[in-house]
Amino acid sequence: MNSLNVSKSLALLPKVESIIPYASQTFSKGYRYFPLGVSPIFFQKARGSLVEDVDGNRYIDWVCGLGPITLGWNNHTVNHAIEAQLKDGITFSLPHPLEYEVAKELTEIIPSAEMVRFCKTGSEATQAAIRAARAVTGRYHIAFWGYHGWHEWYACSTERNGGIPPEYAQYMHPFQYNNLKSLENILNKHECAAVIMEPMTTTEPDALFLSGVQDMARHYGAVLIFDEMVTGFRWDLGGAQRLFNITPDMSTFGKGIANGMPLACVVGSKKYMSAFNDVFFSGTFSGECLSLAAALATIRVMRTKPVNHHIWDIGNRLREQLEDGNFETSGYSCRFAITTKFTEEEKALFLQEVFRHGVFVHSSLVLNTSFAHSVSDADYSASVMVRALNVVEGARRKGTVKDLLQGQVTQSAFRRL
């Protein structure tokens, strides 16, 4: 069995780890999510659907930077827009017209967007939306489902709550997806400022669930906020809210908005967005123009080309072949999860086999598709993953999983939900 050569990655890792805690800026990108020794650790180039690690290994990438890459890596149109803006400037001492231009585009495509404010990260956007909801309602309790970033208001409810005053957690109340009764119990007990949720991850909403959440939030006077960091632009150009025909009071978007450039936003009705005339939400780089230029280019490509149609079609093709090869999956084809059960060692063996044949997937086994993925990318990747599954199943029957595993099993350090 040929091994993947990651010698440069392994040599670089201790140097990085000595001066960067966790050796990564993002939990989900950290090496601990992958079998050490048989996995890439650092990427340095990307184009189209391909990424290249520091050792020169190339992979068909189904992670898409954890979601931001909708058009594909190094998209020419987006790059050209960034280069053109770079000649005029990056960050200015007063607002730039691009802020209006991008905001105007968003009000035309996102149902809930009457007004728009920009920031750099999804965590900032959800923090701002919650602050506005609390300011407008005069309430502090929050009903939530899903993942909403690293700021105190949400992180206090996670396992990684170090450094956060414990009393913050009293205001946070999780409800269950596709379970309206669990939400009703919270709203009956607490006067909630907001109901915030991801409209979907990899579980499809029941027919009346999202509309039921909306009706319930209105009945109890809570602001309904859709966190569309994951669903925005990939499910539909107008987000999951347009796909499901549910218009929340406020929404947060990021990731796919600028094809990899750092940009996020809060959008919503004027009733709630007007709160930002007074609520403290301000950042030096929130109107940074390279990201805004990238967003404008990305949105206009998506409005004029069949980007979402292609993303769904490629996902369908990949998913159907995986299911024909005995994989179990869940979610929508634009972003779906492999739900086949593996032990930690079996998953490590699966990833080892996938990586050494030039396909990159995350250890979460969630796959994103992009406009740059081709039919041949889907067909080849499916064949590699089916072959890897057969290796795992054969080793399971023979009791040789540990013998075939050449890398070190590491423990996932962060659970998204």
C-alpha positions as a Markdown table, in Angstrom:
| # | Residue | x | y | z |
|---|---|---|---|---|
| 1 | Met | 0.0 | 0.0 | 0.0 |
| 2 | Asn | 1.5 | 3.3 | -1.1 |
| 3 | Ser | 1.6 | 6.0 | 1.5 |
| 4 | Leu | 0.9 | 9.7 | 1.0 |
| 5 | Asn | 4.1 | 11.8 | 1.3 |
| 6 | Val | 3.4 | 14.5 | 3.8 |
| 7 | Ser | 7.0 | 14.9 | 5.1 |
| 8 | Lys | 7.0 | 18.7 | 4.6 |
| 9 | Ser | 3.7 | 19.1 | 6.5 |
| 10 | Leu | 5.0 | 16.9 | 9.3 |
| 11 | Ala | 8.3 | 18.9 | 9.5 |
| 12 | Leu | 6.4 | 22.2 | 9.5 |
| 13 | Leu | 3.8 | 21.2 | 12.1 |
| 14 | Pro | 6.0 | 21.4 | 15.3 |
| 15 | Lys | 7.3 | 24.8 | 14.2 |
| 16 | Val | 3.8 | 26.2 | 13.7 |
| 17 | Glu | 2.5 | 24.6 | 16.9 |
| 18 | Ser | 5.3 | 26.2 | 18.9 |
| 19 | Ile | 4.0 | 29.7 | 18.2 |
| 20 | Ile | 0.4 | 29.3 | 17.1 |
| 21 | Pro | -1.9 | 27.6 | 19.7 |
| 22 | Tyr | -3.7 | 24.6 | 18.2 |
| 23 | Ala | -1.6 | 25.2 | 15.0 |
| 24 | Ser | -4.6 | 26.7 | 13.3 |
| 25 | Gln | -6.8 | 29.7 | 13.4 |
| 26 | Thr | -10.0 | 27.6 | 13.0 |
| 27 | Phe | -10.8 | 24.5 | 15.1 |
| 28 | Ser | -12.3 | 22.6 | 12.1 |
| 29 | Lys | -9.1 | 23.1 | 10.0 |
| 30 | Gly | -6.8 | 21.7 | 12.7 |
| 31 | Tyr | -4.7 | 18.6 | 12.2 |
| 32 | Arg | -6.4 | 16.9 | 15.1 |
| 33 | Tyr | -9.4 | 16.2 | 12.9 |
| 34 | Phe | -7.4 | 14.0 | 10.6 |
| 35 | Pro | -5.2 | 10.9 | 10.9 |
| 36 | Leu | -1.7 | 12.3 | 11.5 |
| 37 | Gly | 1.0 | 11.1 | 9.2 |
| 38 | Val | -1.3 | 10.2 | 6.3 |
| 39 | Ser | -3.2 | 13.5 | 5.9 |
| 40 | Pro | -2.3 | 16.9 | 4.5 |
| 41 | Ile | -1.9 | 19.5 | 7.2 |
| 42 | Phe | -1.2 | 22.7 | 5.3 |
| 43 | Phe | -2.5 | 23.8 | 1.9 |
| 44 | Gln | -0.8 | 26.5 | -0.1 |
| 45 | Lys | -2.4 | 26.6 | -3.5 |
| 46 | Ala | -5.8 | 26.1 | -5.1 |
| 47 | Arg | -7.5 | 26.6 | -8.4 |
| 48 | Gly | -10.9 | 25.5 | -9.7 |
| 49 | Ser | -11.8 | 22.3 | -7.8 |
| 50 | Leu | -8.2 | 21.4 | -6.9 |
| 51 | Val | -6.1 | 22.2 | -3.8 |
| 52 | Glu | -2.4 | 21.5 | -3.3 |
| 53 | Asp | -0.6 | 20.9 | 0.0 |
| 54 | Val | 2.9 | 22.0 | 0.9 |
| 55 | Asp | 4.2 | 18.7 | -0.2 |
| 56 | Gly | 2.9 | 19.2 | -3.7 |
| 57 | Asn | 0.0 | 16.7 | -3.4 |
| 58 | Arg | -3.1 | 17.7 | -5.3 |
| 59 | Tyr | -6.7 | 16.8 | -4.3 |
| 60 | Ile | -10.2 | 17.3 | -5.6 |
| 61 | Asp | -11.6 | 19.4 | -2.8 |
| 62 | Trp | -15.1 | 18.7 | -1.4 |
| 63 | Val | -14.6 | 21.0 | 1.7 |
| 64 | Cys | -14.5 | 24.3 | -0.2 |
| 65 | Gly | -12.8 | 26.1 | 2.7 |
| 66 | Leu | -15.6 | 25.0 | 5.1 |
| 67 | Gly | -18.2 | 26.5 | 2.7 |
| 68 | Pro | -17.1 | 29.9 | 1.4 |
| 69 | Ile | -16.1 | 28.6 | -2.0 |
| 70 | Thr | -19.2 | 28.6 | -4.2 |
| 71 | Leu | -17.7 | 29.5 | -7.6 |
| 72 | Gly | -14.4 | 27.5 | -7.2 |
| 73 | Trp | -11.0 | 28.4 | -6.1 |
| 74 | Asn | -9.2 | 31.3 | -7.7 |
| 75 | Asn | -12.2 | 32.3 | -9.9 |
| 76 | His | -11.0 | 34.6 | -12.7 |
| 77 | Thr | -14.0 | 37.0 | -12.5 |
| 78 | Val | -13.7 | 37.5 | -8.7 |
| 79 | Asn | -9.9 | 37.8 | -8.9 |
| 80 | His | -10.2 | 40.5 | -11.6 |
| 81 | Ala | -12.6 | 42.5 | -9.4 |
| 82 | Ile | -10.2 | 42.3 | -6.5 |
| 83 | Glu | -7.3 | 43.4 | -8.6 |
| 84 | Ala | -9.2 | 46.3 | -10.1 |
| 85 | Gln | -10.2 | 47.5 | -6.7 |
| 86 | Leu | -6.8 | 47.1 | -5.3 |
| 87 | Lys | -5.5 | 49.8 | -7.7 |
| 88 | Asp | -7.9 | 52.3 | -6.1 |
| 89 | Gly | -7.6 | 51.3 | -2.5 |
| 90 | Ile | -8.5 | 48.8 | 0.2 |
| 91 | Thr | -9.9 | 50.6 | 3.3 |
| 92 | Phe | -10.8 | 54.2 | 3.3 |
| 93 | Ser | -11.4 | 57.0 | 5.9 |
| 94 | Leu | -15.0 | 57.4 | 4.9 |
| 95 | Pro | -17.6 | 54.9 | 3.5 |
| 96 | His | -17.1 | 53.7 | -0.1 |
| 97 | Pro | -19.9 | 53.5 | -2.7 |
| 98 | Leu | -19.3 | 49.7 | -3.0 |
| 99 | Glu | -21.0 | 49.4 | 0.4 |
| 100 | Tyr | -24.2 | 50.7 | -1.2 |
| 101 | Glu | -23.8 | 48.7 | -4.4 |
| 102 | Val | -23.4 | 45.3 | -2.6 |
| 103 | Ala | -26.2 | 46.1 | -0.1 |
| 104 | Lys | -28.5 | 47.0 | -3.0 |
| 105 | Glu | -27.8 | 43.6 | -4.7 |
| 106 | Leu | -28.5 | 41.8 | -1.4 |
| 107 | Thr | -31.9 | 43.6 | -0.9 |
| 108 | Glu | -32.8 | 42.4 | -4.4 |
| 109 | Ile | -32.1 | 38.7 | -3.9 |
| 110 | Ile | -32.7 | 38.0 | -0.1 |
| 111 | Pro | -36.3 | 38.1 | 0.9 |
| 112 | Ser | -35.7 | 39.4 | 4.5 |
| 113 | Ala | -33.2 | 42.1 | 3.4 |
| 114 | Glu | -34.7 | 45.6 | 3.5 |
| 115 | Met | -31.5 | 47.0 | 5.1 |
| 116 | Val | -27.9 | 45.6 | 5.3 |
| 117 | Arg | -24.9 | 46.0 | 7.6 |
| 118 | Phe | -21.5 | 44.4 | 6.8 |
| 119 | Cys | -18.8 | 42.9 | 9.0 |
| 120 | Lys | -16.0 | 40.4 | 8.5 |
| 121 | Thr | -17.1 | 37.1 | 10.2 |
| 122 | Gly | -20.2 | 35.1 | 10.9 |
| 123 | Ser | -19.7 | 35.3 | 14.6 |
| 124 | Glu | -19.8 | 39.1 | 14.4 |
| 125 | Ala | -23.0 | 39.0 | 12.3 |
| 126 | Thr | -24.9 | 36.7 | 14.7 |
| 127 | Gln | -23.6 | 38.7 | 17.7 |
| 128 | Ala | -24.9 | 41.9 | 16.1 |
| 129 | Ala | -28.3 | 40.4 | 15.2 |
| 130 | Ile | -28.8 | 39.2 | 18.8 |
| 131 | Arg | -27.8 | 42.5 | 20.2 |
| 132 | Ala | -30.3 | 44.3 | 18.0 |
| 133 | Ala | -33.0 | 41.9 | 18.9 |
| 134 | Arg | -32.4 | 42.4 | 22.6 |
| 135 | Ala | -32.3 | 46.2 | 22.2 |
| 136 | Val | -35.6 | 46.3 | 20.3 |
| 137 | Thr | -37.5 | 43.9 | 22.5 |
| 138 | Gly | -36.0 | 44.8 | 25.9 |
| 139 | Arg | -35.6 | 41.1 | 26.6 |
| 140 | Tyr | -32.5 | 39.0 | 27.1 |
| 141 | His | -33.4 | 35.3 | 26.8 |
| 142 | Ile | -32.6 | 33.5 | 23.5 |
| 143 | Ala | -34.1 | 30.3 | 22.1 |
| 144 | Phe | -31.6 | 28.7 | 19.6 |
| 145 | Trp | -30.8 | 25.8 | 17.5 |
| 146 | Gly | -27.6 | 25.2 | 15.6 |
| 147 | Tyr | -24.1 | 26.7 | 15.7 |
| 148 | His | -23.7 | 30.5 | 15.8 |
| 149 | Gly | -20.1 | 31.3 | 16.4 |
| 150 | Trp | -17.6 | 32.0 | 19.1 |
| 151 | His | -18.9 | 35.1 | 20.9 |
| 152 | Glu | -20.0 | 35.0 | 24.5 |
| 153 | Trp | -23.7 | 35.1 | 24.0 |
| 154 | Tyr | -23.6 | 31.7 | 22.2 |
| 155 | Ala | -20.3 | 30.1 | 23.3 |
| 156 | Cys | -21.5 | 30.2 | 26.9 |
| 157 | Ser | -23.8 | 27.3 | 26.0 |
| 158 | Thr | -21.0 | 25.1 | 24.6 |
| 159 | Glu | -18.4 | 22.9 | 26.1 |
| 160 | Arg | -15.8 | 25.5 | 25.3 |
| 161 | Asn | -17.1 | 28.1 | 27.7 |
| 162 | Gly | -13.9 | 28.9 | 29.5 |
| 163 | Gly | -13.4 | 32.6 | 30.2 |
| 164 | Ile | -17.1 | 33.4 | 30.0 |
| 165 | Pro | -19.1 | 34.4 | 33.1 |
| 166 | Pro | -21.2 | 31.4 | 34.0 |
| 167 | Glu | -24.3 | 33.6 | 34.5 |
| 168 | Tyr | -24.5 | 34.2 | 30.7 |
| 169 | Ala | -25.7 | 30.7 | 30.2 |
| 170 | Gln | -29.0 | 31.3 | 32.0 |
| 171 | Tyr | -30.2 | 33.3 | 29.0 |
| 172 | Met | -29.6 | 30.5 | 26.5 |
| 173 | His | -32.2 | 27.8 | 25.7 |
| 174 | Pro | -31.6 | 25.2 | 23.0 |
| 175 | Phe | -34.6 | 23.7 | 21.2 |
| 176 | Gln | -34.7 | 20.6 | 19.0 |
| 177 | Tyr | -34.9 | 20.7 | 15.2 |
| 178 | Asn | -38.2 | 19.5 | 13.8 |
| 179 | Asn | -39.7 | 19.7 | 17.3 |
| 180 | Leu | -42.0 | 22.6 | 17.7 |
| 181 | Lys | -43.1 | 21.5 | 21.2 |
| 182 | Ser | -39.5 | 21.9 | 22.4 |
| 183 | Leu | -39.5 | 25.5 | 21.2 |
| 184 | Glu | -43.0 | 26.2 | 22.6 |
| 185 | Asn | -41.9 | 25.0 | 26.1 |
| 186 | Ile | -39.0 | 27.6 | 26.1 |
| 187 | Leu | -41.2 | 30.4 | 24.8 |
| 188 | Asn | -43.8 | 29.6 | 27.4 |
| 189 | Lys | -41.3 | 29.7 | 30.2 |
| 190 | His | -39.1 | 32.7 | 29.2 |
| 191 | Glu | -39.7 | 36.0 | 27.5 |
| 192 | Cys | -37.3 | 35.6 | 24.6 |
| 193 | Ala | -35.8 | 38.4 | 22.6 |
| 194 | Ala | -35.1 | 36.1 | 19.7 |
| 195 | Val | -35.4 | 32.7 | 18.2 |
| 196 | Ile | -32.2 | 32.1 | 16.2 |
| 197 | Met | -31.6 | 29.0 | 14.1 |
| 198 | Glu | -29.9 | 27.6 | 11.1 |
| 199 | Pro | -32.8 | 26.9 | 8.8 |
| 200 | Met | -31.1 | 23.6 | 7.8 |
| 201 | Thr | -27.8 | 21.8 | 8.1 |
| 202 | Thr | -28.0 | 18.1 | 6.9 |
| 203 | Thr | -31.4 | 17.2 | 8.2 |
| 204 | Glu | -34.4 | 18.2 | 6.1 |
| 205 | Pro | -37.1 | 20.3 | 7.8 |
| 206 | Asp | -40.5 | 18.7 | 8.2 |
| 207 | Ala | -43.1 | 20.3 | 6.0 |
| 208 | Leu | -44.6 | 22.7 | 8.6 |
| 209 | Phe | -41.6 | 23.1 | 10.9 |
| 210 | Leu | -40.1 | 26.4 | 9.7 |
| 211 | Ser | -43.4 | 28.0 | 9.2 |
| 212 | Gly | -44.4 | 26.8 | 12.6 |
| 213 | Val | -41.2 | 28.4 | 14.1 |
| 214 | Gln | -42.1 | 31.6 | 12.4 |
| 215 | Asp | -45.7 | 31.6 | 13.7 |
| 216 | Met | -44.6 | 30.8 | 17.2 |
| 217 | Ala | -41.9 | 33.5 | 17.3 |
| 218 | Arg | -44.5 | 36.1 | 16.2 |
| 219 | His | -47.0 | 34.9 | 18.7 |
| 220 | Tyr | -44.6 | 35.2 | 21.6 |
| 221 | Gly | -43.1 | 38.5 | 20.4 |
| 222 | Ala | -39.6 | 37.1 | 19.7 |
| 223 | Val | -37.5 | 38.2 | 16.7 |
| 224 | Leu | -37.0 | 35.4 | 14.2 |
| 225 | Ile | -33.3 | 35.2 | 13.0 |
| 226 | Phe | -32.1 | 32.8 | 10.4 |
| 227 | Asp | -28.4 | 32.1 | 10.6 |
| 228 | Glu | -27.6 | 31.4 | 6.9 |
| 229 | Met | -23.9 | 31.2 | 7.1 |
| 230 | Val | -24.1 | 27.6 | 5.7 |
| 231 | Thr | -27.2 | 27.8 | 3.6 |
| 232 | Gly | -26.8 | 31.2 | 2.1 |
| 233 | Phe | -25.9 | 31.3 | -1.6 |
| 234 | Arg | -25.3 | 27.6 | -1.7 |
| 235 | Trp | -28.9 | 26.3 | -1.2 |
| 236 | Asp | -30.2 | 29.2 | -3.3 |
| 237 | Leu | -29.0 | 32.7 | -4.3 |
| 238 | Gly | -31.6 | 34.1 | -1.9 |
| 239 | Gly | -30.7 | 31.6 | 0.9 |
| 240 | Ala | -32.7 | 28.8 | 2.4 |
| 241 | Gln | -35.4 | 31.4 | 3.3 |
| 242 | Arg | -36.2 | 31.8 | -0.4 |
| 243 | Leu | -36.0 | 28.1 | -1.1 |
| 244 | Phe | -38.4 | 27.4 | 1.8 |
| 245 | Asn | -40.5 | 30.5 | 1.3 |
| 246 | Ile | -40.0 | 31.6 | 4.9 |
| 247 | Thr | -39.1 | 35.3 | 5.5 |
| 248 | Pro | -37.5 | 35.8 | 8.9 |
| 249 | Asp | -37.2 | 39.2 | 10.7 |
| 250 | Met | -33.4 | 39.2 | 10.4 |
| 251 | Ser | -30.8 | 37.0 | 8.8 |
| 252 | Thr | -27.0 | 36.6 | 8.9 |
| 253 | Phe | -25.0 | 35.7 | 5.8 |
| 254 | Gly | -21.3 | 35.1 | 5.1 |
| 255 | Lys | -19.1 | 32.3 | 3.7 |
| 256 | Gly | -20.3 | 32.0 | 0.1 |
| 257 | Ile | -21.1 | 35.8 | -0.2 |
| 258 | Ala | -17.6 | 36.6 | -1.6 |
| 259 | Asn | -16.2 | 33.3 | -2.8 |
| 260 | Gly | -13.6 | 33.1 | 0.0 |
| 261 | Met | -12.9 | 36.8 | 0.8 |
| 262 | Pro | -13.7 | 37.7 | 4.4 |
| 263 | Leu | -17.2 | 39.2 | 4.5 |
| 264 | Ala | -20.4 | 38.7 | 6.4 |
| 265 | Cys | -23.6 | 40.7 | 6.9 |
| 266 | Val | -26.7 | 41.2 | 8.9 |
| 267 | Val | -29.9 | 41.9 | 6.9 |
| 268 | Gly | -33.5 | 42.3 | 8.0 |
| 269 | Ser | -36.6 | 44.5 | 8.0 |
| 270 | Lys | -36.2 | 48.2 | 8.7 |
| 271 | Lys | -38.0 | 47.8 | 12.0 |
| 272 | Tyr | -35.1 | 45.8 | 13.4 |
| 273 | Met | -32.2 | 47.0 | 11.3 |
| 274 | Ser | -32.9 | 50.6 | 12.4 |
| 275 | Ala | -31.6 | 49.6 | 15.8 |
| 276 | Phe | -28.1 | 49.8 | 14.4 |
| 277 | Asn | -28.4 | 53.6 | 14.4 |
| 278 | Asp | -27.8 | 53.3 | 18.1 |
| 279 | Val | -26.7 | 49.8 | 19.0 |
| 280 | Phe | -23.0 | 49.5 | 19.2 |
| 281 | Phe | -21.9 | 47.6 | 16.0 |
| 282 | Ser | -18.9 | 49.2 | 14.4 |
| 283 | Gly | -15.7 | 47.9 | 12.8 |
| 284 | Thr | -12.8 | 49.5 | 11.0 |
| 285 | Phe | -12.6 | 46.8 | 8.4 |
| 286 | Ser | -16.3 | 46.2 | 7.9 |
| 287 | Gly | -16.4 | 48.2 | 4.7 |
| 288 | Glu | -13.1 | 46.9 | 3.4 |
| 289 | Cys | -13.4 | 47.1 | -0.4 |
| 290 | Leu | -11.5 | 44.1 | -1.7 |
| 291 | Ser | -14.1 | 41.8 | -0.1 |
| 292 | Leu | -17.0 | 44.0 | -1.2 |
| 293 | Ala | -15.7 | 43.9 | -4.8 |
| 294 | Ala | -15.4 | 40.2 | -4.6 |
| 295 | Ala | -18.9 | 39.9 | -3.2 |
| 296 | Leu | -20.3 | 42.1 | -6.0 |
| 297 | Ala | -18.6 | 40.0 | -8.6 |
| 298 | Thr | -19.7 | 36.7 | -7.0 |
| 299 | Ile | -23.3 | 37.8 | -6.7 |
| 300 | Arg | -23.4 | 39.0 | -10.3 |
| 301 | Val | -21.9 | 35.7 | -11.6 |
| 302 | Met | -24.5 | 33.8 | -9.6 |
| 303 | Arg | -27.3 | 36.0 | -11.0 |
| 304 | Thr | -26.3 | 35.5 | -14.6 |
| 305 | Lys | -24.9 | 31.9 | -14.7 |
| 306 | Pro | -26.6 | 28.6 | -13.6 |
| 307 | Val | -24.3 | 28.4 | -10.5 |
| 308 | Asn | -26.9 | 27.0 | -8.0 |
| 309 | His | -28.3 | 24.6 | -10.7 |
| 310 | His | -24.8 | 23.2 | -11.3 |
| 311 | Ile | -24.0 | 23.0 | -7.6 |
| 312 | Trp | -27.1 | 20.8 | -7.0 |
| 313 | Asp | -26.5 | 18.7 | -10.2 |
| 314 | Ile | -22.9 | 17.9 | -9.3 |
| 315 | Gly | -24.0 | 17.1 | -5.8 |
| 316 | Asn | -26.7 | 14.8 | -7.0 |
| 317 | Arg | -24.3 | 13.0 | -9.3 |
| 318 | Leu | -21.8 | 12.4 | -6.5 |
| 319 | Arg | -24.3 | 11.5 | -4.0 |
| 320 | Glu | -26.2 | 9.0 | -6.2 |
| 321 | Gln | -22.9 | 7.1 | -6.9 |
| 322 | Leu | -22.0 | 7.1 | -3.3 |
| 323 | Glu | -25.4 | 5.7 | -2.3 |
| 324 | Asp | -25.1 | 3.1 | -5.1 |
| 325 | Gly | -21.8 | 2.1 | -3.4 |
| 326 | Asn | -23.5 | 1.4 | -0.1 |
| 327 | Phe | -22.9 | 4.8 | 1.6 |
| 328 | Glu | -25.7 | 6.3 | 3.7 |
| 329 | Thr | -26.2 | 10.1 | 3.3 |
| 330 | Ser | -28.4 | 12.9 | 4.6 |
| 331 | Gly | -29.1 | 16.5 | 3.7 |
| 332 | Tyr | -29.5 | 18.3 | 0.4 |
| 333 | Ser | -27.1 | 17.5 | -2.5 |
| 334 | Cys | -25.6 | 21.0 | -2.5 |
| 335 | Arg | -24.2 | 20.1 | 0.9 |
| 336 | Phe | -24.7 | 16.6 | 2.2 |
| 337 | Ala | -23.2 | 14.4 | 4.9 |
| 338 | Ile | -22.0 | 10.8 | 4.7 |
| 339 | Thr | -23.8 | 9.2 | 7.7 |
| 340 | Thr | -22.3 | 5.7 | 7.3 |
| 341 | Lys | -21.1 | 4.5 | 10.8 |
| 342 | Phe | -17.4 | 4.3 | 11.4 |
| 343 | Thr | -15.4 | 3.8 | 14.5 |
| 344 | Glu | -12.6 | 6.4 | 14.9 |
| 345 | Glu | -10.1 | 4.0 | 13.6 |
| 346 | Glu | -12.3 | 3.0 | 10.6 |
| 347 | Lys | -12.8 | 6.7 | 9.8 |
| 348 | Ala | -9.1 | 7.3 | 9.9 |
| 349 | Leu | -8.5 | 4.4 | 7.5 |
| 350 | Phe | -11.2 | 5.7 | 5.2 |
| 351 | Leu | -9.6 | 9.2 | 5.1 |
| 352 | Gln | -6.2 | 7.6 | 4.6 |
| 353 | Glu | -7.4 | 5.8 | 1.5 |
| 354 | Val | -9.3 | 8.8 | 0.2 |
| 355 | Phe | -6.4 | 11.2 | 0.6 |
| 356 | Arg | -3.8 | 8.9 | -1.0 |
| 357 | His | -5.9 | 8.8 | -4.1 |
| 358 | Gly | -6.2 | 12.6 | -4.4 |
| 359 | Val | -9.6 | 13.4 | -2.9 |
| 360 | Phe | -10.0 | 15.7 | 0.1 |
| 361 | Val | -12.9 | 15.5 | 2.5 |
| 362 | His | -13.3 | 16.7 | 6.0 |
| 363 | Ser | -13.4 | 14.2 | 8.9 |
| 364 | Ser | -17.0 | 15.4 | 9.5 |
| 365 | Leu | -17.7 | 13.7 | 6.2 |
| 366 | Val | -19.8 | 16.8 | 5.0 |
| 367 | Leu | -19.3 | 17.5 | 1.3 |
| 368 | Asn | -19.8 | 20.8 | -0.4 |
| 369 | Thr | -20.1 | 21.3 | -4.1 |
| 370 | Ser | -19.0 | 24.3 | -6.2 |
| 371 | Phe | -19.5 | 25.7 | -9.6 |
| 372 | Ala | -16.0 | 24.6 | -10.5 |
| 373 | His | -16.6 | 20.9 | -9.8 |
| 374 | Ser | -16.9 | 18.8 | -12.9 |
| 375 | Val | -18.7 | 15.6 | -13.8 |
| 376 | Ser | -15.3 | 13.9 | -13.9 |
| 377 | Asp | -14.5 | 15.2 | -10.4 |
| 378 | Ala | -17.7 | 13.7 | -9.1 |
| 379 | Asp | -17.2 | 10.4 | -10.9 |
| 380 | Tyr | -13.6 | 10.0 | -9.9 |
| 381 | Ser | -14.2 | 11.0 | -6.3 |
| 382 | Ala | -17.1 | 8.7 | -5.9 |
| 383 | Ser | -15.0 | 5.8 | -7.2 |
| 384 | Val | -12.3 | 6.6 | -4.7 |
| 385 | Met | -14.6 | 6.8 | -1.8 |
| 386 | Val | -16.5 | 3.6 | -2.7 |
| 387 | Arg | -13.1 | 1.9 | -3.0 |
| 388 | Ala | -12.0 | 3.3 | 0.4 |
| 389 | Leu | -15.3 | 2.1 | 2.0 |
| 390 | Asn | -14.6 | -1.4 | 0.6 |
| 391 | Val | -11.2 | -1.4 | 2.2 |
| 392 | Val | -12.7 | -0.4 | 5.5 |
| 393 | Glu | -15.4 | -3.0 | 5.3 |
| 394 | Gly | -13.0 | -5.7 | 4.3 |
| 395 | Ala | -10.6 | -4.8 | 7.2 |
| 396 | Arg | -13.6 | -4.8 | 9.6 |
| 397 | Arg | -14.5 | -8.3 | 8.7 |
| 398 | Lys | -10.9 | -9.5 | 9.0 |
| 399 | Gly | -10.1 | -7.5 | 12.1 |
| 400 | Thr | -7.2 | -5.8 | 10.3 |
| 401 | Val | -8.2 | -2.1 | 10.6 |
| 402 | Lys | -5.3 | -1.3 | 12.9 |
| 403 | Asp | -2.9 | -3.2 | 10.7 |
| 404 | Leu | -3.8 | -1.2 | 7.6 |
| 405 | Leu | -3.9 | 2.2 | 9.3 |
| 406 | Gln | -0.5 | 3.9 | 8.7 |
| 407 | Gly | -1.4 | 7.1 | 10.5 |
| 408 | Gln | -2.2 | 8.1 | 14.0 |
| 409 | Val | -5.8 | 8.4 | 15.1 |
| 410 | Thr | -6.4 | 11.9 | 16.6 |
| 411 | Gln | -9.5 | 13.1 | 18.5 |
| 412 | Ser | -11.8 | 15.7 | 17.1 |
| 413 | Ala | -11.4 | 18.8 | 19.2 |
| 414 | Phe | -14.6 | 20.6 | 18.5 |
| 415 | Arg | -18.2 | 19.5 | 18.0 |
| 416 | Arg | -20.2 | 21.9 | 15.9 |
| 417 | Leu | -23.6 | 21.1 | 17.4 |
